[in-house]
Amino acid sequence: MTTADARPQFRPNRVPGLAMLLCALLAAFALMAPQADAAKKQRIVAVSPFAAQTMVQLGVKPIRVGQTIGTTPRQRQMFRGIGQLTLTHPNGPNLEVMAKLKPKLVFTSNQWKAGFSALRQLGIKVVVADPTSPNGVYKNVLKIGRYIGRTKQARKLNTRIRKQVRSATKGISGTRDKVLVVLGIGRTAMAFLGNSWGGQLIKMSGGQLVTGGATNSGGFARISDEVVVAENPDRIIVVPHGTSQDIDEVKGYILNNDAWKTTTAWKNGDVDVSVDNRLLQAGTDLGATIKYIRAKYLENR
């Protein structure tokens, strides 16, 4: 056999097949690229901080995020570079502004349901995606993922959140401090109940939430000085709500309440003030929040 005979022979009949394969691959890439770009450029407004945080973590930034006083430090960091949308009670975003923005979709919460109908009349799809409990985080992450074409990423995010929660709750002992969490609004003290976002986080973190036996579907109930004294909590966490001026007023009123000074929490110096909204605002950082609560308020119990 000659050297020429040993060389691979060019087969003209292979060219059409290779060309077709190459064209198919190029077509697939051409289709995938616009789809990825389209997902990132969707015109979506996230009224709720939870929805905005979830979207960013799934790789899609909203064109606007609702301006609230309740965002956590982590959320504020994630929202840098995203325009803010002014919200007004009870309807939420201004209709003229929304008409100019022309979003196709708005993720919001039931807090703003009074304005849902008007938004829909503008041709905007309104989707409620804001959990009221830690257990509700997973289904809302998945809901958001489905609407923005990021279902696979949403499932991965949920897996990561569950893993972080398992790690954060590891080693919680059976002995739990009695913890009273108070939402301060002006000169009114409202107890966090077992169905509130913060109340459930306290229980997940190893605290025994005390409420004075109050119930309310909204998650908060007014609590009197007499009930606080009777409950005699080991720890008190005060969560002032409002503007900076309001917060200072609330802190001054509650921290100088003579009746509360008879409690074990006060006598032991275990009265804390939380102003970072971790106990109020729903987010995807469940594991980190639980670790924070255990370390700062429950001393890793």
C-alpha positions as CSV (number, residue, x, y, z in Angstrom):
1,M,0.0,0.0,0.0
2,T,1.3,3.4,-0.9
3,T,1.4,6.5,1.3
4,A,-1.3,8.0,-0.8
5,D,-3.5,4.9,-0.3
6,A,-3.1,5.1,3.5
7,R,-4.4,8.7,3.7
8,P,-8.1,9.2,4.6
9,Q,-10.1,9.6,1.5
10,F,-12.2,12.7,1.0
11,R,-15.9,11.7,0.7
12,P,-18.0,14.3,-1.1
13,N,-21.2,12.6,0.1
14,R,-20.4,13.5,3.7
15,V,-20.5,17.3,3.1
16,P,-24.3,17.7,3.0
17,G,-24.7,15.8,6.3
18,L,-22.0,17.9,8.1
19,A,-23.5,21.1,6.7
20,M,-27.0,20.2,8.0
21,L,-25.6,19.3,11.5
22,L,-23.7,22.6,11.6
23,C,-26.8,24.6,10.6
24,A,-28.8,22.8,13.2
25,L,-26.3,23.7,15.9
26,L,-26.1,27.3,14.8
27,A,-29.9,27.5,14.8
28,A,-30.1,26.1,18.3
29,F,-27.7,28.7,19.6
30,A,-29.5,31.4,17.7
31,L,-32.7,30.5,19.4
32,M,-31.2,30.2,22.9
33,A,-29.5,33.5,22.9
34,P,-32.6,35.7,22.2
35,Q,-34.5,33.7,24.8
36,A,-31.9,34.3,27.4
37,D,-31.7,38.0,26.5
38,A,-35.5,38.3,26.5
39,A,-35.7,36.8,30.0
40,K,-33.3,39.4,31.3
41,K,-35.1,42.3,29.5
42,Q,-38.6,41.5,30.6
43,R,-40.5,44.6,31.7
44,I,-41.4,43.6,35.3
45,V,-42.0,45.7,38.3
46,A,-41.5,44.1,41.7
47,V,-43.5,46.0,44.3
48,S,-42.6,43.7,47.1
49,P,-39.0,43.5,48.3
50,F,-39.3,39.7,48.4
51,A,-40.1,39.5,44.7
52,A,-37.3,41.8,43.8
53,Q,-34.8,39.9,45.8
54,T,-35.9,36.6,44.3
55,M,-35.8,38.0,40.7
56,V,-32.3,39.2,41.2
57,Q,-31.2,35.9,42.6
58,L,-32.7,34.2,39.6
59,G,-30.8,36.4,37.2
60,V,-33.6,38.8,36.1
61,K,-33.6,42.4,37.4
62,P,-37.0,44.2,37.7
63,I,-37.2,47.6,36.0
64,R,-38.5,49.1,39.3
65,V,-38.7,48.0,42.9
66,G,-41.2,49.3,45.4
67,Q,-39.8,52.0,47.7
68,T,-40.6,50.8,51.3
69,I,-39.1,51.5,54.7
70,G,-39.1,47.7,55.3
71,T,-36.2,46.4,53.3
72,T,-33.4,44.4,55.0
73,P,-29.7,45.4,54.7
74,R,-29.2,42.5,52.3
75,Q,-32.1,43.5,50.1
76,R,-30.9,47.2,49.9
77,Q,-27.5,46.0,48.8
78,M,-29.1,43.8,46.1
79,F,-31.3,46.6,44.8
80,R,-28.5,49.0,44.0
81,G,-28.8,50.2,40.4
82,I,-32.6,49.4,40.2
83,G,-34.9,52.4,40.1
84,Q,-37.3,52.8,43.0
85,L,-41.1,53.1,42.7
86,T,-43.0,55.3,45.1
87,L,-45.9,53.5,46.9
88,T,-48.9,55.2,48.4
89,H,-51.4,53.6,50.7
90,P,-53.7,51.9,50.0
91,N,-53.3,51.5,46.2
92,G,-49.5,51.2,45.9
93,P,-47.8,52.5,42.7
94,N,-49.1,55.6,40.9
95,L,-51.1,54.7,37.8
96,E,-49.6,57.5,35.6
97,V,-46.1,56.3,36.4
98,M,-47.1,52.7,35.7
99,A,-48.7,53.7,32.4
100,K,-45.4,55.3,31.4
101,L,-43.3,52.4,32.5
102,K,-45.5,49.9,30.6
103,P,-44.6,46.8,32.5
104,K,-46.1,43.5,31.3
105,L,-46.1,42.0,34.8
106,V,-46.2,43.3,38.4
107,F,-45.2,41.1,41.4
108,T,-46.9,42.5,44.5
109,S,-48.4,41.7,47.9
110,N,-52.0,41.7,49.2
111,Q,-51.1,44.9,51.2
112,W,-51.7,46.8,47.9
113,K,-54.8,44.9,46.7
114,A,-56.9,48.0,46.6
115,G,-55.0,49.0,43.4
116,F,-55.0,45.7,41.6
117,S,-58.1,46.4,39.5
118,A,-56.7,49.7,38.2
119,L,-53.4,48.1,37.2
120,R,-55.2,45.3,35.4
121,Q,-57.2,47.9,33.5
122,L,-53.9,49.2,32.1
123,G,-53.3,45.7,30.7
124,I,-50.7,44.8,33.4
125,K,-50.7,41.3,34.8
126,V,-50.8,41.4,38.6
127,V,-49.3,38.5,40.5
128,V,-49.2,38.2,44.3
129,A,-45.9,36.7,45.3
130,D,-45.0,37.7,48.9
131,P,-45.0,35.0,51.6
132,T,-46.4,35.7,55.1
133,S,-44.5,32.8,56.6
134,P,-41.0,31.2,56.2
135,N,-42.7,28.0,54.9
136,G,-44.3,30.1,52.2
137,V,-41.0,31.2,50.7
138,Y,-40.5,28.1,48.6
139,K,-43.8,28.1,46.7
140,N,-43.4,31.9,46.0
141,V,-39.9,31.5,44.7
142,L,-41.1,28.8,42.4
143,K,-44.1,30.9,41.3
144,I,-41.8,33.8,40.4
145,G,-39.4,31.5,38.6
146,R,-42.2,30.1,36.5
147,Y,-43.5,33.6,35.5
148,I,-40.1,34.8,34.4
149,G,-38.9,31.7,32.7
150,R,-36.5,30.6,35.4
151,T,-38.1,27.5,36.9
152,K,-34.9,25.5,36.9
153,Q,-33.0,28.3,38.7
154,A,-35.9,28.7,41.2
155,R,-35.7,25.0,42.1
156,K,-32.0,25.3,42.7
157,L,-32.5,28.4,44.9
158,N,-35.1,26.6,47.0
159,T,-32.7,23.7,47.4
160,R,-30.0,26.1,48.6
161,I,-32.5,27.9,51.0
162,R,-33.5,24.5,52.6
163,K,-29.9,23.5,53.1
164,Q,-29.1,26.9,54.7
165,V,-32.1,26.5,57.1
166,R,-31.0,23.0,58.1
167,S,-27.6,24.3,58.9
168,A,-28.9,27.3,60.8
169,T,-31.3,25.3,63.0
170,K,-28.8,22.6,63.8
171,G,-28.1,22.1,67.5
172,I,-31.1,24.0,68.9
173,S,-31.7,22.8,72.5
174,G,-34.9,21.8,74.1
175,T,-34.7,24.6,76.8
176,R,-36.1,27.7,75.2
177,D,-36.2,31.2,76.5
178,K,-39.6,33.0,76.6
179,V,-39.3,35.7,74.0
180,L,-41.6,38.7,73.6
181,V,-41.3,40.5,70.3
182,V,-43.0,43.9,70.2
183,L,-43.9,46.0,67.2
184,G,-43.8,49.6,68.3
185,I,-46.1,52.0,66.4
186,G,-46.1,55.4,68.1
187,R,-47.1,54.8,71.8
188,T,-48.8,51.5,70.9
189,A,-47.1,48.1,71.6
190,M,-48.2,45.2,69.3
191,A,-47.1,41.7,70.1
192,F,-45.7,39.5,67.2
193,L,-48.0,36.5,67.1
194,G,-47.3,32.9,66.1
195,N,-48.5,33.5,62.6
196,S,-46.3,36.6,61.9
197,W,-43.2,36.4,59.9
198,G,-41.0,37.4,62.8
199,G,-42.8,35.3,65.3
200,Q,-42.2,32.1,63.3
201,L,-38.6,33.0,62.8
202,I,-38.2,33.3,66.6
203,K,-39.7,29.8,67.0
204,M,-37.5,28.4,64.3
205,S,-34.5,29.9,66.0
206,G,-35.2,28.2,69.3
207,G,-37.2,30.8,71.2
208,Q,-40.5,30.2,73.0
209,L,-42.7,33.0,71.6
210,V,-45.0,34.6,74.2
211,T,-48.1,36.5,73.0
212,G,-50.3,36.8,76.1
213,G,-52.7,34.4,74.4
214,A,-53.7,36.9,71.8
215,T,-54.8,35.9,68.3
216,N,-55.2,37.9,65.1
217,S,-55.1,36.8,61.4
218,G,-52.9,39.8,60.7
219,G,-50.1,38.5,62.9
220,F,-50.0,41.3,65.4
221,A,-52.2,42.1,68.5
222,R,-52.1,45.0,71.0
223,I,-50.5,44.0,74.3
224,S,-50.9,45.8,77.6
225,D,-48.3,46.5,80.2
226,E,-50.2,44.2,82.6
227,V,-49.9,41.3,80.1
228,V,-46.2,41.9,79.6
229,V,-45.6,41.8,83.3
230,A,-47.7,38.6,83.7
231,E,-45.9,36.9,80.9
232,N,-42.6,37.9,82.4
233,P,-40.5,37.2,79.3
234,D,-36.8,36.2,79.5
235,R,-36.1,38.3,76.5
236,I,-37.8,41.3,74.9
237,I,-37.1,42.4,71.3
238,V,-38.6,45.8,70.3
239,V,-39.1,46.4,66.6
240,P,-39.9,50.1,66.1
241,H,-41.8,50.8,62.9
242,G,-42.0,54.0,60.9
243,T,-39.7,56.8,59.8
244,S,-36.4,57.6,61.6
245,Q,-38.2,60.1,63.8
246,D,-41.0,57.6,64.6
247,I,-38.4,55.0,65.5
248,D,-36.7,57.2,68.1
249,E,-40.0,58.0,69.7
250,V,-41.0,54.4,69.9
251,K,-37.6,53.4,71.4
252,G,-37.8,56.1,74.0
253,Y,-41.4,55.2,75.0
254,I,-40.9,51.4,75.3
255,L,-37.4,51.5,76.8
256,N,-38.5,53.9,79.5
257,N,-41.7,52.0,80.4
258,D,-41.5,51.5,84.2
259,A,-44.0,48.6,84.2
260,W,-41.7,46.5,81.9
261,K,-38.7,47.1,84.2
262,T,-40.1,44.4,86.6
263,T,-39.7,41.6,84.0
264,T,-36.8,39.1,84.0
265,A,-35.7,40.4,80.6
266,W,-35.3,43.9,81.8
267,K,-33.6,42.9,85.1
268,N,-31.0,40.8,83.2
269,G,-30.4,43.4,80.5
270,D,-32.0,41.3,77.8
271,V,-34.1,44.0,76.1
272,D,-33.0,44.6,72.5
273,V,-34.1,46.9,69.8
274,S,-34.2,45.6,66.2
275,V,-34.3,48.3,63.4
276,D,-33.0,46.3,60.4
277,N,-36.4,44.8,59.4
278,R,-35.2,41.2,59.5
279,L,-38.2,40.3,61.7
280,L,-40.6,42.2,59.5
281,Q,-39.7,41.8,55.9
282,A,-40.0,38.5,54.0
283,G,-36.8,37.4,52.2
284,T,-35.0,34.4,50.9
285,D,-32.2,34.6,53.4
286,L,-33.9,32.4,56.0
287,G,-30.8,30.6,57.1
288,A,-28.7,33.7,57.6
289,T,-31.6,35.4,59.5
290,I,-32.0,32.4,61.8
291,K,-28.3,32.4,62.5
292,Y,-28.4,36.1,63.2
293,I,-31.4,35.8,65.6
294,R,-29.7,32.9,67.5
295,A,-26.4,34.8,67.9
296,K,-27.8,38.2,68.7
297,Y,-30.9,37.6,70.6
298,L,-30.9,34.0,71.9
299,E,-27.2,33.5,72.4
300,N,-27.1,30.4,70.2
301,R,-29.7,28.5,72.3
